[in-house]
Amino acid sequence: MNRWITKPGEYYSADIADYIAKDDYLNKRNKDKISTYKRLCIYVYKGLLKDWSPEQISGRIKDDYPHDPVMTISHEAIYQHIYNKPQARLNLKLIKLLTRGTQRRRSRKKRKVKGSRIIDQVSIDQRPAHINLREESGHWEGDLMVGANHKSVIGTIVERKFRYTLIVKLDHKKANHVSKKFSKTLNKMDPIFKKTMTYDNGIEMAGHKKITQKTGMQIYFAHPYSSWERGTNENTNGLIRRYLPKGTNFNTIDEKQLKIIQDKLNNRPRKILGFKTPQEMMNLERKNLYLNT
C-alpha cells in the first residue's frame, strides 16, 4: 500500500493492488509493457485513479522520469492495455476510470478523419504559441458532456491558466442554441478574461463565428481525436462526473444545481495554484490587471 500512497490526495484501490499481486499476473508470457514493469503499472493506475486521461499520464511521466526507459509509455499503449480484455474484472474497473468510460473502443484502423462540416474553422496550429505557456489569463477550452442515452447535454468551459469553470445548461446541441448559450455565459465574465477558446471538432460549434461576433473571442479547433490538446477541459469534465456520473439525465438538472457544482469547483483549493482556489486567482488577476491600467 505504501507504494500507492506516496503523496497527499492519492488513492488506493485494494482490488487493483490485489490483482497486481497475483501470481498469474506476474507470469511473463504475453505481457505488455505495463504488465511487465510493476512500477510503471502502478504509475499508470494511480494516474487513472486521479481521473487523469491516458494522454495526461503519457505526457506527465516524461517529466517525472525523463531519463528512465522503463517509465515511458504512449497513450495508445495505455488504451490497448485497458481494452485488451474488456470483459475482465480488472479491465472493467479500469474502463470505468476513464473520463468517457465506454465499454468498447473503436479500432484505430477504422478511424477516419472526415472533412469538417464546420465552415471557416481556425486550427489550433494557428493559435498563438504563448497561449501554451498558460502565463496569460482569458484563454479557455470548451466541450459538451453527454447525458443518459445521448439525449441530454451540458456545456463546459474552463479557463486554462486558473482552471476557472463555467457549466452551461443546454436544451440540446444544435449549433444555434449552443452558440447563443455559450455567448451569454461568456459575456457574464469580465472583458479582460475573454480572449480565446479552443474546442474540439463537434458540429455543435458550427456557429463559432457567432460566438466570436458576440463575445470578441477567437475560436480555435483542436485536431480530431486529440483530446490532450484540451487536457484541462478533459480533466475538469472528470471532476464534474463525480457530481453528475455516467447515466445522468441532464434534462433533470436545473441551472441552480449546475451553479452549485460550478461554485464547488471554483472554490476548491488546487495544488497547481499553490492551494489557492480558481475564484481567488481570478479575483486577484482582475485586481492586478486594473491596478496596472
N, C-alpha and C positions, 0 to 999 in steps of 0.2 A: 504493500500500500504506500510506503514511503516514496517509491519510485513514481507514483502517480501524483501525490500531493507534495509538490515542491514549492508552490507559490500560493499566496492567499487567493481565494476565489476559485481555485481549480477544483475539478470534480473527480470523484472516484466511482467507478461502476464495478460492483462485485461480479456481475455476470460476465462482463468483458474481460476483467482481470482473471477470472476463473478459467475462461476459455483459453486465454493465452498460456496458462499454466499446464494445461492438459498435455499428456504425452503424445497423443496422436497429432496435436497441433505442432509439436516440436519435430515431428518426422520431416526430414529434409527433402523428401521426394516431391516433385511437382510444386514447389513453393515459389511464390513471387517474392519480390524484394521485401515487401512489408512483412510477410510471413517469415522470412529468413532472419531478419535482424530485429530482435526484440525491442531494442531501444528506439529504432525507427518506428516500429509498430506502436509503441506507447506514445511517441510524439504525435503521430497521426491521429490516434484515437483520442488523445487529450484535446487536440485541436477540434475534432468533431464534437466532443462533449462541451466545448466552449462556444458552439454554434459557428465555428469557422467553416468556410467553404473549402473544398479541395484546392481551389486556386489560391486561397489565402494561406493555407497550410504549405503548399508548394513554394510560394513566394517567401513566406516568413522563415522557413527552415534554412534557406540560403543565407539569411542574415544571422541566424542563431549559430549555424555550423558552417562557416564559409570555407573551411579547409578540410572537411571530413567527407570523404567519398561515400561513406555508408549513409550519412544523414543528408541525402538528397533524393528527391522524388518528384516526378511530374504530376500535375493534377490529373492527367488522364490515367496514369498508373494507379492513383488512389481510387478513381471511379471504377476501374477494372477490378481492383481488389474487392471493393464493396459489392459490386454487382456480379461477381464471379459465380456465386451460389445464392441467387436472390431469395430462395425459399429457406435457406439455412437459418437456424436460430440466431446466430451472431449477426449474419448479414441483414436480417430483418431489423435488428436493433440499430445497425449502422445506417441503414437506409432511412430510418426514422430520424436520425441525427442530421441528415442533410436538410438544407433550407427548404427544398421543394419536395423532398421525401417520397418520390414516386417509386412504385413497386418495380416498374420496368424502365429500362433505359434504351433509347434508340441507338442502333449501331451507328458509329461514326461514318461508316461507308454509305449509309443511307441518307446522311445529312447533306443536303444540297443548298447552297446559298442561292436563293431565287432573287430575281430582280426586285428591288424595293418598290413598293407601291406608294411610298412617301415621296411626294414631289419636293424638289429643291432642298433635300436634306443636306446638312453640312457634317462631314465626317469628323470624328474625334481626332483624326490625323491633322486636321486644321485648327484644332483647339490650341491656343497659346501655351507654350511649354511651361510657363511659370505657374499655371494652374495645378500642374502635377506636384508642385512643391508644398502646396497647402499653406502658404505663407500669407495669402490674401483671402479675406472673407468674402462671401457673396456668391460663391460658386457651388452649385447644387447638383445632386443626382436624383433622378426620378424613376418611378416604376409603378406598375399595378400589382396588387395582390389579389389573387382569385379565390373566391369562396367555394362553398359546397356545390358540387356538380357543375362547376364553371358557370353558375347562374347569378353570381354576385361579385362585385369588385370594390376595392377601395384604392385610393392613390396614396403613394408615399413619396415624400420629397425630403432629402437630407442634405444639410449644408456640409461641405467637405472639410472645412477647417475645424469647426467646433461640434460637428455631429448634431446640430440642432435639427429636430424632426418635425415635419408637418404631415398630418394624416388627413386625407381628403375624402369626405363622404361622396360617393358616386352612385347614381341610379343605374348606370350601365356604362359600357366602354366605347360608345360611339364617339368619333373624333370631335365633333362639335361640342358635345356635352363635356368631354374631358378637358378640352382647351378652355372652355368657359369656367369650369370649376377650378382648374389649376391656376388660371389667371386671377380669379377672385381671391384665392387663398394666398398666392404670392404677393398680391398687391396690398395685403394686410401688413407685410413686412416693411421696415424702413427702407427707403430707396437705396441706401448705401449697401444693402445686402442683396440687391437684385442685379446680378451681373450675367451669369450664365447658368444653364442647366444641361447636364449630359443624360441622355435617355437611351434605351435600347431601341430595337427596330420595330416595336409593336405598332400596328396600324392605328391604334388609338391616338398616336401622336401625329397623325396626318395633318392636324390643324396647328402644327408648331409655329407657323408664320403668324397666326392669330395671337398666340401667346407672346411672341416677340413684339407684335404691334401693341398689345395691351399692357405689357409689363416692361418692355425695353430690354428684355433678356434674350441673349443669343442661345439657341438650342443646338447642341451637338449630339450626334448619334454614334453610339459605340458600334464596334464590329459585331456581326452575327455570332452567336454562341460564345461571346466573350464577356461573361458576367463579371470577371475580375476587373474589367475596366470601370465598373461601377461597384467596386467592392464595399464601399461604405454603405451604399443603399442595400446591397445584399445582406450584409451583416445586420443592419437595422431591421430589415424585414424578419430576420430570425428572432430578434428581440420582441418584435410585435407579435410573432406567433406564440410567444409564451402567454400572451393575454388572449389572443384570438387563434387557437390551434387549428390544424387542418380539420376540415369538415364544418367550420363555422359558416353560417349563412349570414353574410354581411348585411343583407337587407333587414335583418332583425336588430342590427346595431345602429343606434342613432348617433347624431353628431355629439351629443353630450358625453356618451360613453367613449367615443373616439378621442374627444378632448381630454378626458381623464387619463387615457393611456398616453397620449401625446405629452401631457404635463409630467407624468411619471418619468418618461424617458428624458425629457429636457431638464428635469431636476434630479437626475441620477448622477452621483459623482462618477467621473470617468478617469481611469488611470492615465490615459493618453493626454488628459487635460490637467495633469497634476492633481487629480481628485477634485477639481472644480467641476461644476455642472455646465452643460451646454448653455443653459439660460444665463448663468453667471458670466460666462465668457462672452456671450453675445452682448449682454448689458455693458460689460467693461469695454468691449470693442467699440460699441456705439459711443460711449462716453469719450474714449480716447480720440476717435476719429473727429468728433465735433469740436473737441478742445484744440485740435491741430488745424482746424479750418478757419 
